[in-house]
Amino acid sequence: MHPFIAKVAQTIQEHQLLDPKDKVIVAVSGGKDSTAILSILKQLGYRVEALTIDVIIGKYTKQNLENIRKFCNSIDVPLHEVSFKTEFGYSLCYLKALLYAKGVRLKSCSICGVLRRYLINRHARLLGATKLVTGHNRDDESQNVLMNLFRGNLQQAARVGIKSQSSDPSFVPRVKPLFFCSETEIIDFCKEMQFPVEFGRCPCSIVSYRNSMRELLDTLQQEIPDVRQNILNVFLSELQPKLKKPRSSGIQHCAYCGEASRRRLCKPCELIDVLREEPKPSAPLTESGPKITVTVENA
């Protein structure tokens, strides 16, 4: 077995991330991380399917979509495609422009993150997933720790971890088998396996808060080579246990889409509601009901 695959397999076993009986949906983008973990889980014999969300960012997402289609076909894994255009009526960039015109000054990554997480969970559940796998790696997670701590968002920081689960059945349990793998290891593995992936970053991420954290850690790494692993080690062993508190069961369901939420409207519907001209329906939509759509004058 390839050493990198063995490392991931050990992580899965030690942290009880997956069971052979699980129906595993892997959230894929066509990038290195999700392509690598999809390949590894397939080789390890798990029952996997792939789910991709096309946010429609020109050539970048078009190439990634072509790559993941090609790859899934080559390893005989079903690929389920969902697009922002179908679900919300517009591409990510156009949604950002519309929100900006309405006074909502959010960066592309913030909008993308909220809407993609919503669609990934919803469609993974509709596909019958018992586990949802994401390609988050050690570098991503160390950035997450710093981002939340610098913002003073301790509640969100407490959720950083190798797996997450909610008492609400509408949330599919998420696991991160690449949690202890560095970005460099993943790049090397993908190149060695000659996977059809582009290694460039999303063009929208250049001005993101995450990119600032990435650059900070890159600078620190020059003097502290293990800085990312050190951050995770200290956080998971010392800080997170003190941050975790019993969470209230105050989960309700969004008045518009019916998804689980801690507010009357879930975060995606709060964004879309800014653009919606027609009144909100008086009753929640069902799983088989209409998708969220936006009506904007002269759009």
C-alpha positions as CSV (number, residue, x, y, z in Angstrom):
1,M,0.0,0.0,0.0
2,H,1.2,3.5,-0.8
3,P,2.5,5.2,2.4
4,F,0.2,8.2,2.0
5,I,-2.9,5.9,1.6
6,A,-1.7,4.0,4.6
7,K,-1.5,7.2,6.6
8,V,-5.1,8.2,5.7
9,A,-6.3,4.6,6.4
10,Q,-4.7,4.8,9.8
11,T,-6.5,8.1,10.5
12,I,-9.8,6.7,9.5
13,Q,-9.3,3.7,11.8
14,E,-7.9,5.4,14.8
15,H,-10.7,8.1,14.8
16,Q,-13.5,5.8,13.7
17,L,-14.4,8.1,10.8
18,L,-16.0,5.5,8.5
19,D,-17.7,2.1,8.6
20,P,-17.7,-0.4,5.7
21,K,-21.5,-0.2,5.8
22,D,-21.6,3.6,5.3
23,K,-22.9,5.2,2.2
24,V,-20.1,7.8,1.7
25,I,-20.7,11.0,-0.3
26,V,-17.4,12.8,-1.0
27,A,-17.8,16.6,-1.6
28,V,-15.5,17.2,-4.6
29,S,-14.4,20.3,-6.5
30,G,-12.0,18.9,-9.0
31,G,-9.1,20.1,-6.9
32,K,-6.2,18.2,-5.4
33,D,-7.7,17.5,-1.9
34,S,-11.1,16.1,-2.8
35,T,-9.7,14.2,-5.8
36,A,-7.0,12.6,-3.6
37,I,-9.5,11.5,-0.9
38,L,-12.0,10.2,-3.4
39,S,-9.3,8.0,-5.0
40,I,-8.1,6.8,-1.6
41,L,-11.6,5.8,-0.3
42,K,-12.3,4.0,-3.5
43,Q,-9.1,2.1,-3.2
44,L,-9.8,1.2,0.4
45,G,-13.1,-0.4,-0.6
46,Y,-15.6,2.1,0.7
47,R,-19.0,2.6,-1.0
48,V,-18.4,6.1,-2.4
49,E,-20.2,8.6,-4.6
50,A,-19.1,12.1,-5.4
51,L,-21.0,15.4,-5.2
52,T,-19.8,18.6,-6.8
53,I,-21.2,22.1,-6.5
54,D,-20.5,24.2,-9.6
55,V,-20.4,27.9,-8.5
56,I,-19.6,28.9,-12.0
57,I,-16.4,31.0,-11.9
58,G,-15.4,31.1,-15.6
59,K,-12.6,28.9,-16.8
60,Y,-11.5,28.0,-13.3
61,T,-14.6,26.0,-12.3
62,K,-15.2,24.8,-15.9
63,Q,-11.8,23.1,-16.0
64,N,-12.3,21.6,-12.5
65,L,-15.7,20.3,-13.5
66,E,-14.2,18.6,-16.6
67,N,-11.4,17.1,-14.6
68,I,-13.7,15.6,-11.9
69,R,-16.0,14.2,-14.5
70,K,-13.1,12.6,-16.2
71,F,-11.7,11.3,-13.0
72,C,-14.9,9.8,-11.6
73,N,-15.5,8.1,-14.9
74,S,-12.0,6.6,-14.8
75,I,-12.5,5.0,-11.3
76,D,-16.2,4.1,-11.8
77,V,-17.6,6.5,-9.2
78,P,-21.0,8.1,-9.7
79,L,-20.8,11.9,-9.8
80,H,-23.8,14.1,-8.8
81,E,-23.7,17.6,-10.1
82,V,-25.4,20.6,-8.6
83,S,-25.0,24.2,-9.8
84,F,-25.6,27.6,-8.3
85,K,-27.4,28.6,-11.6
86,T,-30.0,25.8,-11.1
87,E,-30.4,26.2,-7.3
88,F,-30.2,30.0,-7.0
89,G,-30.7,31.3,-10.5
90,Y,-27.2,32.9,-10.8
91,S,-23.5,32.3,-10.7
92,L,-21.5,33.2,-7.6
93,C,-20.0,36.3,-9.1
94,Y,-23.4,37.6,-10.2
95,L,-24.9,36.8,-6.8
96,K,-22.1,38.8,-5.2
97,A,-22.8,41.8,-7.5
98,L,-26.5,41.7,-6.8
99,L,-25.9,41.5,-3.1
100,Y,-23.4,44.4,-3.3
101,A,-26.0,46.5,-5.1
102,K,-28.4,45.8,-2.2
103,G,-25.8,47.0,0.4
104,V,-24.5,43.5,1.4
105,R,-20.7,43.9,1.2
106,L,-19.5,40.3,1.5
107,K,-16.5,38.8,-0.2
108,S,-17.0,36.0,-2.7
109,C,-15.5,33.4,-0.3
110,S,-18.1,34.2,2.4
111,I,-21.0,33.9,0.1
112,C,-19.6,30.8,-1.6
113,G,-18.9,29.1,1.8
114,V,-22.4,29.6,3.1
115,L,-24.2,28.5,0.0
116,R,-22.0,25.6,-0.9
117,R,-22.2,24.1,2.6
118,Y,-26.0,24.4,2.4
119,L,-26.2,22.6,-0.9
120,I,-23.6,19.9,0.0
121,N,-25.4,18.9,3.2
122,R,-28.9,19.1,1.6
123,H,-28.0,17.0,-1.5
124,A,-25.8,14.5,0.5
125,R,-28.9,13.9,2.7
126,L,-31.2,13.5,-0.3
127,L,-28.7,11.0,-1.8
128,G,-29.0,8.9,1.4
129,A,-25.5,9.5,2.7
130,T,-24.6,8.2,6.2
131,K,-21.2,10.1,6.1
132,L,-20.1,13.2,4.2
133,V,-16.4,13.4,3.5
134,T,-14.6,16.7,2.8
135,G,-11.0,17.2,1.6
136,H,-10.0,19.6,4.4
137,N,-6.3,19.1,5.3
138,R,-4.0,20.1,8.1
139,D,-3.2,23.5,6.5
140,D,-6.9,24.3,6.1
141,E,-7.6,23.4,9.7
142,S,-4.7,25.4,11.2
143,Q,-6.0,28.4,9.2
144,N,-9.5,27.8,10.6
145,V,-8.2,27.8,14.1
146,L,-6.4,31.2,13.7
147,M,-9.3,32.7,11.7
148,N,-11.8,32.0,14.4
149,L,-9.5,32.9,17.3
150,F,-8.5,36.2,15.7
151,R,-12.2,37.0,15.2
152,G,-13.0,36.1,18.8
153,N,-15.4,33.5,17.5
154,L,-14.9,30.8,20.2
155,Q,-18.1,29.0,19.5
156,Q,-17.1,28.5,15.9
157,A,-13.6,27.6,16.9
158,A,-14.8,24.8,19.1
159,R,-16.3,23.1,16.1
160,V,-12.9,22.7,14.4
161,G,-12.1,19.0,14.4
162,I,-11.7,15.8,12.4
163,K,-15.4,15.0,12.6
164,S,-18.6,16.8,13.4
165,Q,-22.1,15.6,14.1
166,S,-25.4,17.3,15.1
167,S,-28.4,16.0,17.1
168,D,-30.6,17.1,14.2
169,P,-31.0,14.3,11.6
170,S,-31.0,16.8,8.7
171,F,-27.3,17.3,9.2
172,V,-25.2,14.5,7.6
173,P,-22.2,13.6,9.8
174,R,-19.0,15.1,8.3
175,V,-15.5,13.6,8.5
176,K,-12.1,14.8,7.3
177,P,-9.7,11.9,6.6
178,L,-7.0,14.3,5.4
179,F,-7.1,16.2,8.7
180,F,-3.4,15.4,9.6
181,C,-2.1,15.5,6.0
182,S,-0.1,18.6,4.8
183,E,-0.9,20.3,1.6
184,T,2.6,19.4,0.3
185,E,1.9,15.7,0.9
186,I,-1.3,15.9,-1.0
187,I,0.2,17.8,-3.9
188,D,3.1,15.2,-4.1
189,F,0.6,12.3,-4.1
190,C,-1.6,13.8,-6.8
191,K,1.4,14.4,-9.0
192,E,2.8,11.0,-8.5
193,M,-0.6,9.4,-9.3
194,Q,-1.0,11.8,-12.3
195,F,-4.5,12.9,-11.3
196,P,-6.2,15.3,-13.7
197,V,-6.2,18.3,-11.3
198,E,-5.2,22.0,-11.5
199,F,-3.0,23.1,-8.6
200,G,-3.9,26.8,-8.8
201,R,-6.1,28.5,-6.2
202,C,-9.5,29.9,-6.8
203,P,-9.2,33.4,-8.4
204,C,-11.7,34.8,-5.9
205,S,-9.6,33.7,-2.9
206,I,-6.9,36.3,-3.5
207,V,-8.6,38.9,-1.3
208,S,-10.0,36.4,1.2
209,Y,-9.4,36.4,5.0
210,R,-8.3,32.8,4.6
211,N,-5.6,33.9,2.2
212,S,-4.2,36.3,4.8
213,M,-4.0,33.5,7.3
214,R,-2.2,31.3,4.7
215,E,0.4,34.0,4.0
216,L,0.9,34.5,7.8
217,L,1.5,30.8,8.3
218,D,3.8,30.6,5.3
219,T,5.9,33.4,6.8
220,L,6.0,31.7,10.3
221,Q,6.9,28.4,8.7
222,Q,10.3,29.8,7.7
223,E,11.3,30.0,11.3
224,I,8.9,27.4,12.8
225,P,8.7,24.4,10.3
226,D,6.0,22.6,12.3
227,V,3.9,25.7,13.0
228,R,0.7,24.3,11.5
229,Q,0.9,21.0,13.3
230,N,1.8,22.8,16.6
231,I,-1.3,25.0,16.3
232,L,-3.6,22.0,15.8
233,N,-1.9,20.0,18.6
234,V,-2.2,22.7,21.2
235,F,-5.7,23.6,20.0
236,L,-7.1,20.0,20.1
237,S,-5.4,19.0,23.3
238,E,-5.6,22.2,25.4
239,L,-8.0,24.8,24.0
240,Q,-10.8,22.9,22.4
241,P,-11.8,20.8,25.5
242,K,-12.2,24.0,27.4
243,L,-14.2,25.6,24.7
244,K,-16.7,22.8,24.2
245,K,-19.9,23.3,26.2
246,P,-23.2,21.4,26.0
247,R,-25.1,23.0,23.1
248,S,-28.8,23.9,23.6
249,S,-31.3,22.0,21.5
250,G,-32.6,25.3,20.0
251,I,-32.5,24.0,16.5
252,Q,-35.6,25.0,14.5
253,H,-36.3,24.9,10.8
254,C,-36.0,27.7,8.3
255,A,-39.3,29.3,7.5
256,Y,-38.5,29.4,3.8
257,C,-36.5,26.2,2.8
258,G,-37.3,24.0,5.8
259,E,-33.6,23.2,6.5
260,A,-32.3,23.1,10.1
261,S,-31.4,26.5,11.5
262,R,-30.8,28.4,14.7
263,R,-32.8,31.3,13.4
264,R,-36.1,31.9,11.6
265,L,-34.2,31.9,8.3
266,C,-31.1,29.9,7.7
267,K,-28.0,31.8,6.5
268,P,-28.4,31.0,2.8
269,C,-32.0,32.1,2.9
270,E,-31.0,35.3,4.7
271,L,-28.7,36.1,1.8
272,I,-31.3,35.2,-0.9
273,D,-34.0,37.0,1.0
274,V,-32.2,40.3,0.4
275,L,-32.7,39.8,-3.3
276,R,-36.1,38.2,-3.4
277,E,-38.9,40.5,-4.6
278,E,-41.8,38.3,-4.0
279,P,-43.1,37.6,-0.4
280,K,-41.9,34.6,1.5
281,P,-44.2,31.6,1.6
282,S,-46.2,31.2,4.8
283,A,-45.2,27.5,5.1
284,P,-41.9,25.7,4.8
285,L,-41.1,24.1,1.5
286,T,-40.8,20.3,1.3
287,E,-37.8,18.3,0.0
288,S,-39.6,17.8,-3.3
289,G,-40.8,21.4,-3.4
290,P,-39.5,24.3,-5.5
291,K,-35.8,25.2,-5.1
292,I,-34.7,28.6,-3.8
293,T,-35.0,31.1,-6.6
294,V,-34.4,34.8,-6.8
295,T,-36.4,37.4,-8.8
296,V,-34.5,40.6,-9.4
297,E,-35.7,43.5,-11.6
298,N,-33.7,43.9,-14.8
299,A,-31.4,41.0,-13.9
